[in-house]
Amino acid sequence: MMGRFWRRTLLCLALATIPAAGPGLAQQPAPPPLSAYGALPGTELVQLSPSGDRIAFVTVIGEERRLAMVDLTTGRPLGAIGVGAAKVRDVEWIDEERVLITTSSTETLHQIGLAKSELFMGQIFNITSRRVARMLVPTRSLFPALLSSVRIRTGDDGPEMFVRAHSFQAPGALDLYRVDPDTGGARQAEGMTRDTDDFILDDDGRSLVRSIYDERSRTWSLLLRQNGRFNETWRVSAPLDQPALVGLGMSGDSVIVAADRPDLHREGREDAEFFDVNMATGTWRPVRFEFDPENLLFHPVTRRMIGATRVETTGRRYVFADESAAVLWASVQQTLPNVSPELVSWSDDLRTVVVYTGGPGDPGAYRLIDLETAEMRTVGRAYAGIASDQVAQVQPIEFEAADGLDLHGYLTTPPGGAKRNLPLVVLAHGGPAGRDVLGFGWWSQALASRGYAVLQVNFRGSTGYGRAFMEAGYGEWGRKMQTDLSDGVRHLAAQGIIDPERVCIVGASYGGYAALAGATLDPGVYRCAVSVAGVADLRDMVAYAAERGERRDNSTVRYWNRFMGGDGPGDRSMDARSPAHQAASADAPILLIHGRDDVVVPIAQSRSMASALRRAGKPHEFIELDGEDHWLSRADTRTRMLTETVRFLEANNPAR
């Protein structure tokens, strides 16, 4: 039951207002503590109920994360549930009375042969009864982990949930189960093999489409339900870049597939990435919008495609084929002019929407816009401990790499003060098939608050700039992907914005590799390097991926080979681009930070780098984070990472 304290707290969170700037210097406000940036967002995973009258979100109160629910028509709190140390990954309304919260934890279960992995669990909170049902747990024959995303369908008898799970009685299958939202108990809905890659359900919870990926033959197949049975209508060899099911087409009688189909290329037009496949005939046709979409949007009720979106240099762009959605988004843009809002959640009738904003003077806020009343209100803030005048300016930049390739990125400069001859931190993104975007970033903002300019480059191999740009990164670990970063340093130095003698490099995951490579493979550029969960030994990283797959030559191994430019864990040519094998060449102090629960890049990578640096007599520090995963999911360890990073930067490259 909620006490008076929880009611007051939740009501304040539901009707949050912009915090006033605290006392500080007239010209340059005192920076917030690093804990304000390292804290988990005060509000996140905001979701509207189907009617739009209720809202659910995850918030941090004291040291505890909680799922909270509020009635928007009255402002009355509806309930809250603590999630403890679990990492919240998703929130979704099942109906007006029940909310699904998906969490994960890092587990090792030797008794069933499960190596250290991130396991996903589902909990259903009933607002009326105040009870929590744990998905799959009542069915003792099932391993209680979610092995697919949860699909919710509403039938004549109310909502039902569908998810794949492992049965102890059928170890060779990952069947689809129908889950009771009241009890969490499950019964089999359809049999599915381990090779079943994905599926799309109709309104009754019956699969209409399935995809199959055979790891042994490396083939992907599209199966359509026709005349009561599944027929394979297309098959393609896909050792990498497997096609994917995306959702239902606009009319409901087709399925959207993301695939590479050069055989359907039309002269004078860019190759399409999404295709509409008729379920009765198997006929393919390209899906096209006024821009090349990165993601498609689907109606919350019909689940049919209604629009598309992509990230551009100045923010996220949307386009809608559905008239109601287009009207709603036009209202959003009119309400928030000169802002690039991100669509977060909308009601079933497309009359109410929650968007996220973050940018100049905005440290991240969730805003509710009602089309009927033309009103906007703030329902939560991500970083309430950071005032608007403490947000550093972020601007897009463009420059040419040494080989003439056009590159884009973002420069964050410290709030107030001079904008010339600044100390610089190069902050490299992960992936490497990822990208940085315009907006409020807690890590870059934290570094800028301490007096550093921050450069984020979307180097070759990053997403969002087309296939040719992505392919330009293949095989370029430690090569041109690396010099793209230092070319950015030289560009800023030539403009007088930064002091080329005061530059360090920082990053996580692939960005951690880039930091290590900056100190070992790209000499003379950086005064120090900070690697968070970085790859240090390429061969060992590929070997780790080989050991964790059902087959050693699995798709993850092939992904690494493509970007690293290697040929499996036995390829010693990768040692020349492995910082752990090049530690003797390090020309700058290195700080290594790694979570012990990391199942993506194992902590052994940083341990081997530390050992190599110690043998080479090179200055370094190594910090292991207890209970932390690859994504820095905990506030205490995230704050410690920032604190140790800033300490190391200030010791080796003082900002003032």
Phi, psi and omega per residue, in radians:
M1 nan 2.606 3.132
M2 -1.544 2.318 3.020
G3 -1.489 3.141 -3.107
R4 -1.090 -0.625 -3.138
F5 -1.061 -0.784 -3.109
W6 -1.140 -0.670 -3.140
R7 -1.098 -0.777 3.130
R8 -1.122 -0.750 -3.076
T9 -1.145 -0.798 -3.117
L10 -1.156 -0.647 3.130
L11 -1.132 -0.694 3.101
C12 -1.123 -0.692 3.129
L13 -1.168 -0.656 -3.102
A14 -1.199 -0.521 -3.072
L15 -2.091 0.747 -3.055
A16 -1.054 2.548 3.056
T17 -2.101 2.889 -3.105
I18 -1.145 2.220 -3.141
P19 -1.261 2.515 3.103
A20 -1.294 2.590 3.093
A21 -1.173 2.392 3.118
G22 -1.330 3.025 3.136
P23 -1.138 2.517 3.137
G24 -2.967 -3.028 3.134
L25 -1.170 2.538 -3.113
A26 -1.122 -0.710 -3.083
Q27 -1.518 -0.633 -3.061
Q28 -2.453 1.790 -3.080
P29 -0.994 2.511 3.072
A30 -1.071 2.377 -3.100
P31 -1.229 2.628 3.038
P32 -1.144 2.823 3.028
P33 -1.122 2.680 -3.135
L34 -1.057 -0.429 3.111
S35 -1.127 -0.419 3.094
A36 -1.180 -0.529 3.096
Y37 -1.533 -0.631 -3.105
G38 -1.376 -0.268 3.119
A39 -1.080 2.571 2.993
L40 -1.102 2.585 -3.121
P41 -0.896 2.360 -3.140
G42 -1.115 -0.461 3.053
T43 -2.446 2.339 3.086
E44 -2.773 2.981 3.106
L45 0.919 0.836 -3.101
V46 -1.371 2.269 -3.110
Q47 -2.406 2.304 3.032
L48 -1.417 2.577 3.017
S49 -1.276 2.906 -3.123
P50 -0.926 -0.655 -3.120
S51 -1.377 -0.330 -3.043
G52 1.462 0.023 -3.100
D53 -1.554 -0.227 -3.106
R54 -2.274 2.764 -3.123
I55 -2.438 2.496 3.067
A56 -2.179 2.555 3.134
F57 -2.795 2.841 3.057
V58 -1.768 2.321 -3.126
T59 -2.341 2.859 3.092
V60 -1.976 2.131 3.110
I61 -2.146 1.949 -3.016
G62 1.175 -2.096 3.136
E63 -1.866 0.117 -3.027
E64 -1.998 2.389 3.021
R65 -1.553 2.404 -3.106
R66 -2.406 2.567 2.941
L67 -1.561 2.157 -3.112
A68 -2.111 2.602 3.129
M69 -2.309 2.397 -3.057
V70 -2.359 2.474 3.011
D71 -1.464 2.020 -3.066
L72 -1.278 -0.408 -3.111
T73 -1.324 -0.475 -3.107
T74 -2.061 -0.279 -3.031
G75 1.352 0.157 -3.058
R76 -1.486 2.264 3.041
P77 -1.096 2.442 -3.118
L78 -1.818 -0.282 -3.126
G79 2.687 2.944 3.115
A80 -2.688 2.661 3.101
I81 -2.444 2.259 3.093
G82 -1.338 2.466 3.137
V83 -1.941 0.010 3.042
G84 1.068 -2.382 -3.081
A85 -1.491 -0.080 -3.136
A86 -1.130 2.617 3.130
K87 -1.654 2.104 -3.090
V88 -1.423 2.197 -3.102
R89 -1.914 -0.449 -3.099
D90 -2.817 2.657 3.042
V91 -2.329 2.361 -3.132
E92 -2.639 2.363 3.046
W93 -1.335 2.326 3.035
I94 -1.509 -0.784 2.995
D95 -2.707 -2.854 -3.079
E96 -1.249 -0.245 -3.052
E97 -1.931 -0.259 -3.019
R98 -2.294 2.473 -3.125
V99 -2.206 2.339 3.070
L100 -1.693 2.247 3.054
I101 -2.091 2.199 3.136
T102 -1.821 2.223 -3.140
T103 -2.167 2.899 3.072
S104 -2.429 2.748 3.052
S105 -2.586 2.715 3.139
T106 -1.580 2.123 -3.030
E107 -2.330 2.632 2.957
T108 -2.224 2.096 -3.108
L109 -2.124 1.559 -3.074
H110 -1.129 -0.521 -3.065
Q111 -1.132 -0.398 3.097
I112 -2.027 0.232 3.076
G113 1.309 0.430 -3.119
L114 -1.679 2.005 3.047
A115 -1.232 2.983 -3.123
K116 -0.939 2.100 -3.062
S117 -2.545 2.841 3.047
E118 -1.622 2.004 -3.106
L119 -1.813 2.408 -3.092
F120 -1.857 2.342 -3.124
M121 -2.202 2.689 3.122
G122 -2.101 2.371 3.050
Q123 -2.205 2.406 -3.110
I124 -1.957 2.076 3.138
F125 -1.765 2.177 3.112
N126 -1.714 2.020 -3.064
I127 -1.115 -0.703 -3.065
T128 -1.237 -0.852 -3.077
S129 -1.503 -0.251 -3.073
R130 1.095 0.408 -3.130
R131 -1.797 2.698 3.117
V132 -2.057 2.222 3.062
A133 -1.915 2.293 -3.139
R134 -1.644 2.156 -3.075
M135 -1.084 2.355 3.041
L136 1.295 -0.341 -3.046
V137 -1.056 -0.731 -3.136
P138 -1.119 -0.355 -3.136
T139 -1.624 1.690 -2.950
R140 -1.163 -0.327 -3.135
S141 -1.378 -0.109 -3.101
L142 -1.888 2.464 2.968
F143 -1.264 2.183 -2.926
P144 -1.408 0.751 3.072
A145 -2.018 2.483 3.120
L146 -1.417 2.101 -3.086
L147 -1.875 0.304 2.955
S148 -2.786 3.003 2.984
S149 -1.183 2.702 -3.131
V150 -1.515 2.259 3.095
R151 -1.869 2.254 -3.112
I152 -1.897 2.272 3.085
R153 -2.272 2.465 -3.141
T154 -1.908 2.017 3.140
G155 -1.881 -2.932 -3.127
D156 -1.108 -0.522 -3.111
D157 -1.701 0.241 3.140
G158 1.869 -3.086 -3.068
P159 -1.302 2.600 3.013
E160 -2.324 2.727 -3.093
M161 -2.129 2.517 -3.101
F162 -2.256 2.360 3.136
V163 -2.730 2.643 3.071
R164 -1.511 2.574 -3.102
A165 -2.646 2.859 3.122
H166 -1.693 2.213 3.086
S167 -1.747 2.318 3.076
F168 -1.168 -0.339 -3.116
Q169 -1.549 -0.256 3.130
A170 -2.389 1.273 -2.992
P171 -1.129 -0.286 -3.122
G172 -1.572 0.059 -3.040
A173 -2.185 2.763 2.946
L174 -2.250 1.356 -2.998
D175 -1.287 2.893 3.069
L176 -1.625 2.322 -3.094
Y177 -2.114 2.521 3.070
R178 -1.663 2.139 -3.020
V179 -1.908 2.305 3.089
D180 -1.338 2.088 -3.093
P181 -1.240 -0.182 3.096
D182 -1.510 -0.673 -3.038
T183 -1.928 -0.418 -3.028
G184 1.475 -0.089 3.099
G185 -1.221 2.741 -3.028
A186 -2.371 2.655 2.982
R187 -2.386 2.665 -3.050
Q188 -1.115 2.343 3.066
A189 -1.795 -0.778 3.129
E190 -2.636 2.552 3.031
G191 -1.397 2.403 3.097
M192 -2.482 2.448 3.119
T193 -1.474 2.955 3.087
R194 -1.123 -0.412 3.138
D195 -1.354 -0.199 3.095
T196 -1.146 2.025 -3.030
D197 -1.465 -0.733 -3.114
D198 -2.851 3.069 -3.092
F199 -2.785 2.774 3.044
I200 -2.239 2.319 -3.067
L201 -1.805 2.661 2.995
D202 -1.524 -3.010 -3.070
D203 -1.147 -0.408 -3.132
D204 -1.600 0.026 -3.135
G205 1.492 0.278 3.101
R206 -1.714 2.359 -3.104
S207 -1.246 2.254 3.085
L208 -1.644 -0.566 -3.042
V209 -2.412 2.482 3.010
R210 -2.370 2.672 2.970
S211 -2.116 2.551 -3.124
I212 -2.149 2.302 3.012
Y213 -2.130 2.085 3.137
D214 -1.698 1.858 -3.100
E215 -1.116 -0.527 -3.116
R216 -1.227 -0.844 -3.122
S217 -1.586 -0.178 3.140
R218 1.079 0.682 3.136
T219 -2.018 2.515 3.097
W220 -1.991 2.347 -3.087
S221 -2.207 2.502 3.062
L222 -1.829 2.141 3.141
L223 -2.009 2.157 3.118
L224 -1.942 2.418 3.086
R225 -1.364 1.985 -3.119
Q226 -2.310 2.207 -3.135
N227 0.953 0.709 3.028
G228 1.467 0.030 3.125
R229 -2.488 2.793 -3.139
F230 -1.486 2.253 3.071
N231 -2.053 2.341 3.053
E232 -1.336 2.026 -3.072
T233 -1.843 -0.215 3.113
W234 -2.802 2.456 3.090
R235 -2.434 2.486 -3.124
V236 -2.534 2.525 3.008
S237 -1.254 2.215 -3.040
A238 -2.525 1.233 3.074
P239 -1.093 -0.485 3.041
L240 -2.459 2.925 3.096
D241 0.942 0.908 3.115
Q242 -1.073 2.468 2.998
P243 -1.039 2.945 -3.111
A244 -2.589 2.497 2.985
L245 -1.332 2.371 -3.076
V246 -1.963 -0.739 -3.133
G247 2.852 -2.992 3.138
L248 -1.394 2.602 3.068
G249 -1.283 3.103 -3.031
M250 -1.109 -0.575 -3.090
S251 -1.579 -0.204 -3.132
G252 1.521 -0.130 3.136
D253 -1.855 0.299 3.135
S254 -2.475 2.916 3.130
V255 -2.167 2.492 3.095
I256 -1.622 2.233 -3.137
V257 -2.136 2.294 2.993
A258 -1.567 2.112 -3.038
A259 -2.769 2.816 3.023
D260 -1.724 1.930 -3.119
R261 -2.187 1.283 3.109
P262 -1.083 -0.377 3.117
D263 -1.221 -0.258 3.107
L264 -1.817 0.266 -3.125
H265 -1.137 2.435 3.075
R266 -1.954 2.272 -3.097
E267 -0.972 2.314 3.092
G268 1.478 0.049 -3.141
R269 -2.235 2.574 3.062
E270 -1.114 2.565 3.066
D271 -1.085 2.378 3.088
A272 -1.358 2.652 3.072
E273 -1.848 -0.341 3.134
F274 -2.122 2.491 -3.108
F275 -2.318 2.526 3.067
D276 -1.713 2.067 -3.083
V277 -1.964 2.044 3.126
N278 -1.157 2.236 -3.050
M279 -1.325 -0.367 3.124
A280 -1.469 -0.674 -3.037
T281 -1.875 -0.330 -3.070
G282 1.333 0.222 -3.119
T283 -1.340 2.365 -3.139
W284 -1.784 2.477 2.956
R285 -2.560 2.516 -3.086
P286 -1.137 2.563 3.008
V287 -1.730 2.107 -3.077
R288 -2.255 2.468 3.020
F289 -2.182 -3.025 -3.125
E290 -1.285 -0.122 3.013
F291 -2.492 2.912 3.089
D292 -1.372 1.924 -3.049
P293 -1.307 2.625 2.988
E294 -1.671 -0.575 3.124
N295 -2.464 2.686 3.092
L296 -1.874 2.742 -3.108
L297 -2.016 2.510 -3.034
F298 -2.254 2.539 -3.114
H299 -1.135 2.394 -3.085
P300 -1.158 -0.357 -3.131
V301 -1.774 -0.975 -3.081
T302 -1.358 -0.362 -3.089
R303 1.074 0.383 3.071
R304 -1.623 2.657 -3.137
M305 -1.089 2.327 3.117
I306 -2.334 -0.040 -3.111
G307 -3.086 -3.025 -3.091
A308 -2.629 2.851 -3.134
T309 -2.614 2.730 3.008
R310 -2.689 2.698 3.061
V311 -1.578 2.244 3.063
E312 -2.042 3.058 -3.028
T313 -0.981 -0.661 -3.083
T314 -1.679 0.098 3.100
G315 2.427 -3.004 -3.103
R316 -1.510 2.423 -3.122
R317 -2.041 2.484 -3.128
Y318 -2.225 2.627 2.967
V319 -2.516 2.494 -3.063
F320 -2.227 2.353 3.014
A321 -1.540 -0.384 3.128
D322 -1.462 2.251 -3.044
E323 -1.123 -0.741 -3.126
S324 -1.107 -0.733 3.115
A325 -1.159 -0.658 3.130
A326 -1.128 -0.709 3.109
V327 -1.116 -0.764 3.131
L328 -1.053 -0.795 -3.075
W329 -1.231 -0.587 3.056
A330 -1.066 -0.649 3.095
S331 -1.157 -0.688 3.101
V332 -1.063 -0.826 -3.103
Q333 -1.157 -0.597 3.101
Q334 -1.215 -0.636 -3.135
T335 -1.291 -0.556 -3.107
L336 -2.129 1.185 3.137
P337 -1.184 2.619 3.107
N338 1.067 0.404 3.088
V339 -2.215 2.621 3.099
S340 -1.926 1.403 -3.085
P341 -1.259 2.711 3.091
E342 -1.955 2.222 3.122
L343 -1.172 2.197 -3.111
V344 -1.918 -0.843 -3.066
S345 -2.802 2.639 3.068
W346 -2.538 2.771 -3.131
S347 -1.319 2.880 -3.114
D348 -1.078 -0.539 -3.111
D349 -1.575 0.080 3.115
L350 0.998 0.630 3.112
R351 -1.941 -0.229 3.138
T352 -2.339 2.447 -3.061
V353 -2.498 2.595 2.967
V354 -1.955 2.257 3.086
V355 -2.142 2.768 3.080
Y356 -1.973 2.340 3.075
T357 -2.162 2.639 3.087
G358 -2.975 2.169 -3.092
G359 3.066 -2.573 -3.112
P360 -0.961 2.081 3.133
G361 1.247 0.210 -3.071
D362 -2.377 1.792 -3.137
P363 -1.422 0.469 3.055
G364 1.776 2.015 -3.127
A365 -2.536 2.564 3.032
Y366 -1.771 2.215 -3.049
R367 -2.159 2.335 3.133
L368 -1.716 2.189 3.128
I369 -2.099 2.193 -3.116
D370 -1.856 2.056 -3.094
L371 -1.201 -0.537 -3.100
E372 -1.217 -0.752 -3.054
T373 -1.721 -0.149 -3.086
A374 1.013 0.542 3.141
E375 -1.825 2.608 3.008
M376 -2.224 2.389 3.031
R377 -2.456 2.625 3.121
T378 -1.474 2.186 -3.105
V379 -1.825 -0.112 3.103
G380 3.080 2.691 3.131
R381 -2.120 2.471 -3.121
A382 -1.327 -0.784 -3.078
Y383 -2.279 1.312 -3.059
A384 -1.182 -0.312 3.137
G385 -1.423 0.048 3.139
I386 -2.048 2.083 -3.114
A387 -1.356 2.795 -3.075
S388 -1.075 -0.618 -3.128
D389 -1.409 0.016 3.063
Q390 -1.758 0.051 3.132
V391 -1.480 2.167 -3.131
A392 -1.291 2.616 3.135
Q393 -1.300 2.406 3.082
V394 -2.133 2.290 -3.141
Q395 -2.353 2.484 3.065
P396 -1.198 2.573 3.054
I397 -2.323 2.743 3.063
E398 -2.357 2.515 3.071
F399 -2.809 2.972 3.121
E400 -1.799 2.413 2.980
A401 -1.237 2.958 -3.107
A402 -1.030 -0.516 3.141
D403 -1.619 0.161 3.072
G404 1.624 -0.046 3.135
L405 -1.205 2.317 3.096
D406 -1.278 2.252 -3.122
L407 -2.173 2.643 3.118
H408 -2.237 2.754 3.092
G409 -3.018 -2.839 -3.077
Y410 -2.428 2.458 3.103
L411 -2.062 2.136 3.062
T412 -1.839 2.243 -3.124
T413 -2.038 2.591 -3.056
P414 -1.040 2.553 3.088
P415 -1.108 2.305 3.118
G416 1.198 3.064 3.040
G417 1.376 -3.038 -3.082
A418 -1.262 2.731 3.113
K419 -2.083 0.404 -3.132
R420 -2.220 2.600 3.070
N421 0.914 0.737 -3.102
L422 -1.406 2.604 2.922
P423 -1.207 2.547 -3.002
L424 -2.159 2.470 2.907
V425 -2.042 2.132 2.987
V426 -1.488 2.061 -3.121
L427 -1.910 1.823 -3.029
A428 -1.579 2.333 -3.123
H429 -1.353 2.883 3.141
G430 -1.540 -3.031 3.122
G431 2.256 -1.641 0.068
P432 -1.288 -0.161 3.127
A433 -1.384 1.281 3.086
G434 -2.574 -2.878 3.088
R435 -2.892 2.772 2.959
D436 -1.633 2.677 -3.094
V437 -2.291 2.844 3.096
L438 -1.293 2.380 3.115
G439 2.539 -3.007 -3.119
F440 -1.443 2.036 3.068
G441 -2.008 2.149 -3.024
W442 -1.067 -0.617 -3.080
W443 -1.291 -0.885 -3.140
S444 -1.116 -0.649 3.120
Q445 -1.171 -0.648 3.104
A446 -1.089 -0.765 -3.136
L447 -1.183 -0.709 3.123
A448 -1.130 -0.582 -3.133
S449 -1.133 -0.333 3.134
R450 -1.704 0.217 3.011
G451 1.740 0.121 -3.114
Y452 -1.768 2.431 2.841
A453 -1.295 2.560 -3.099
V454 -2.201 2.175 3.126
L455 -1.879 2.187 3.062
Q456 -2.107 1.997 -3.076
V457 -1.848 2.293 2.952
N458 -1.530 1.438 -3.070
F459 -1.167 2.890 3.110
R460 -0.970 2.490 -3.020
G461 1.690 -0.222 3.087
S462 -1.293 2.756 3.102
T463 -1.495 2.854 3.020
G464 1.678 -0.032 -3.101
Y465 -2.151 0.319 3.097
G466 1.692 2.879 -3.051
R467 -1.161 -0.705 -3.102
A468 -1.098 -0.665 3.133
F469 -1.168 -0.728 3.082
M470 -1.059 -0.841 -3.081
E471 -1.161 -0.407 3.094
A472 -1.131 -0.287 3.114
G473 -1.586 -0.170 -3.101
Y474 -1.093 2.226 3.119
G475 1.341 0.203 -3.007
E476 -1.876 0.304 2.995
W477 -1.024 2.257 3.108
G478 1.265 0.067 -3.127
R479 -2.076 -2.033 -3.039
K480 -1.236 -0.480 3.033
M481 -1.085 -0.554 3.135
Q482 -1.347 -0.799 -3.114
T483 -1.259 -0.328 2.990
D484 -1.002 -0.643 3.138
L485 -1.201 -0.844 -3.128
S486 -1.258 -0.430 2.994
D487 -1.117 -0.610 3.066
G488 -1.135 -0.672 3.073
V489 -1.057 -0.809 -3.119
R490 -1.129 -0.613 3.096
H491 -1.092 -0.820 -3.133
L492 -1.182 -0.619 3.113
A493 -1.140 -0.702 -3.135
A494 -1.107 -0.494 3.114
Q495 -1.501 -0.092 -3.137
G496 1.388 0.146 -3.106
I497 -1.287 -0.666 -3.087
I498 -2.176 2.787 3.070
D499 -1.620 1.959 -3.067
P500 -1.132 -0.206 3.098
E501 -1.538 -0.061 -3.094
R502 -2.259 1.213 -3.084
V503 -2.273 2.301 2.996
C504 -2.178 2.885 -3.131
I505 -2.231 2.384 -3.059
V506 -2.386 2.573 3.055
G507 -3.091 2.907 3.127
A508 -2.217 2.592 -3.136
S509 1.094 -2.114 3.032
Y510 -1.044 -0.623 3.081
G511 -1.057 -0.553 3.044
G512 -1.160 -0.700 3.027
Y513 -1.040 -0.794 -3.124
A514 -1.044 -0.651 3.098
A515 -1.120 -0.785 3.123
L516 -1.146 -0.714 3.127
A517 -1.174 -0.568 3.095
G518 -1.055 -0.628 -3.128
A519 -1.467 -0.407 -3.036
T520 -1.942 -0.485 -3.020
L521 -2.002 -0.232 -3.076
D522 -2.228 1.252 -2.938
P523 -1.164 2.655 2.999
G524 1.464 0.083 -3.066
V525 -1.797 -0.707 -2.927
Y526 -2.044 2.491 3.093
R527 -1.522 -0.363 3.093
C528 -2.845 2.894 -3.120
A529 -2.486 2.443 3.072
V530 -2.177 2.073 3.133
S531 -1.936 2.101 3.084
V532 -1.890 2.022 3.124
A533 0.938 0.719 -3.059
G534 -1.561 2.695 3.036
V535 -1.404 2.293 -3.123
A536 -2.057 -0.542 -3.108
D537 -2.194 1.868 -3.029
L538 -1.104 -0.747 -3.128
R539 -1.121 -0.737 3.133
D540 -1.154 -0.585 3.110
M541 -1.159 -0.734 3.108
V542 -1.158 -0.669 3.121
A543 -1.121 -0.677 3.099
Y544 -1.067 -0.768 3.113
A545 -1.129 -0.633 3.139
A546 -1.156 -0.677 -3.101
E547 -1.243 -0.472 -3.051
R548 -1.557 -0.208 3.128
G549 -1.557 2.852 3.081
E550 -1.146 -0.486 3.037
R551 -2.210 2.543 -3.120
R552 -1.126 -0.616 3.115
D553 -1.631 1.115 -3.087
N554 -1.608 3.080 -3.039
S555 -1.152 -0.533 3.097
T556 -1.152 -0.731 3.083
V557 -1.068 -0.730 -3.131
R558 -1.178 -0.588 3.066
Y559 -1.085 -0.844 3.136
W560 -1.087 -0.731 3.139
N561 -1.033 -0.718 -3.106
R562 -1.063 -0.890 -3.065
F563 -1.354 -0.632 -3.123
M564 -1.335 -0.346 -3.102
G565 1.321 0.544 -3.120
G566 -1.997 -3.046 -3.130
D567 -2.352 0.978 3.096
G568 1.570 3.033 -3.051
P569 -1.131 -0.254 3.120
G570 -1.546 -0.018 -3.072
D571 -1.461 1.755 -3.093
R572 -1.299 -0.161 3.086
S573 -1.121 -0.393 3.136
M574 -1.241 -0.298 3.139
D575 -1.078 -0.536 -3.132
A576 -1.159 -0.333 3.128
R577 -2.002 0.278 3.111
S578 -1.787 1.988 -3.122
P579 -0.938 -0.592 -3.139
A580 -1.140 -0.470 3.097
H581 -1.580 -0.154 -3.120
Q582 -2.063 0.418 -3.063
A583 -1.058 -0.555 -3.128
A584 -1.126 -0.327 -3.138
S585 -1.584 -0.033 -3.102
A586 -1.036 2.227 -3.124
D587 -2.017 0.335 3.128
A588 -2.668 2.602 3.070
P589 -1.073 2.562 -3.069
I590 -2.216 2.333 2.990
L591 -1.910 2.201 3.100
L592 -1.886 2.259 3.076
I593 -2.278 2.295 -3.083
H594 -2.673 2.415 3.071
G595 -1.427 2.407 -3.103
R596 -1.252 -0.332 -3.130
D597 -1.726 0.304 -3.124
D598 -1.247 2.089 3.109
V599 -1.872 0.015 3.100
V600 -1.634 -1.018 2.993
V601 -2.005 1.874 -3.032
P602 -1.135 2.635 -3.114
I603 -1.089 -0.315 3.076
A604 -1.009 -0.480 3.114
Q605 -1.088 -0.832 3.129
S606 -1.256 -0.594 3.106
R607 -1.116 -0.706 3.126
S608 -1.195 -0.610 3.097
M609 -1.161 -0.738 3.121
A610 -1.077 -0.724 3.122
S611 -1.113 -0.735 -3.135
A612 -1.138 -0.717 3.110
L613 -1.162 -0.665 3.111
R614 -1.122 -0.761 3.122
R615 -1.116 -0.591 -3.113
A616 -1.463 -0.088 3.137
G617 1.234 0.536 -3.104
K618 -1.707 2.473 -3.117
P619 -1.157 2.279 -3.133
H620 -2.836 2.851 2.997
E621 -2.348 2.665 3.139
F622 -2.392 2.158 -3.136
I623 -2.136 2.151 3.084
E624 -1.754 2.319 -3.103
L625 -1.757 1.995 3.129
D626 -1.164 2.345 3.012
G627 1.242 0.206 -3.103
E628 -1.806 2.552 -3.121
D629 -1.773 -2.810 -3.089
H630 -1.309 -0.382 -2.953
W631 -1.813 0.165 -3.097
L632 0.890 1.068 -3.006
S633 -1.496 -0.101 -3.090
R634 -1.970 2.483 -3.086
A635 -1.165 -0.729 -3.069
D636 -1.141 -0.732 -3.129
T637 -1.342 -0.546 3.070
R638 -1.121 -0.760 3.112
T639 -1.147 -0.673 3.112
R640 -1.130 -0.706 3.096
M641 -1.001 -0.817 3.127
L642 -1.102 -0.760 -3.107
T643 -1.080 -0.807 -3.133
E644 -1.200 -0.645 3.126
T645 -1.122 -0.842 -3.137
V646 -1.115 -0.725 3.090
R647 -1.001 -0.780 -3.105
F648 -1.182 -0.722 3.106
L649 -1.097 -0.792 -3.098
E650 -1.162 -0.518 3.111
A651 -1.298 -0.589 -3.041
N652 -1.860 -0.288 -3.105
N653 -2.680 1.184 -3.048
P654 -1.014 2.451 -3.096
A655 -1.363 -0.452 -3.095
R656 -2.310 nan nan
